[in-house]
Amino acid sequence: MKNNQLIYIFLSTIPKWKVVTYKIIADKFGIHPRAVARILSQNHEPDIYPCYKVVHHDGKIGGYTHELWIEEKIRRLEKDWIKVVNGKISKEYFWLG
């Protein structure tokens, strides 16, 4: 199975009230965080594989490949009981997988 598929499967295991970072995924799969971002940008099924639950290591939201961009990412995170304050997420929501 390719890293892309494994990463997508990993995304589906993130608890509803948690997020992960690009670095956590990168370390888990032995790739660079930018490679993780590239893989996530190709996700065509965010309702199944929630790539919106991936943030920067400092809690910043980052980008989101969706027609509504960052507003949609925040909407989805808040729907999952994750507070976004000033474009950031508290580390209390981080999940180490």
Buried (B, 14 or more C-beta within 10 A) or exposed (E): EEBBEBBBEBBEEBEEEBBBBBBBBBBBBEBEBEBBBEBBEEBEEBEEBBBBBBBBEEBEBBEBBBEEEBEBBBBBBEEBEBEBEEEBBEEEBBBEE
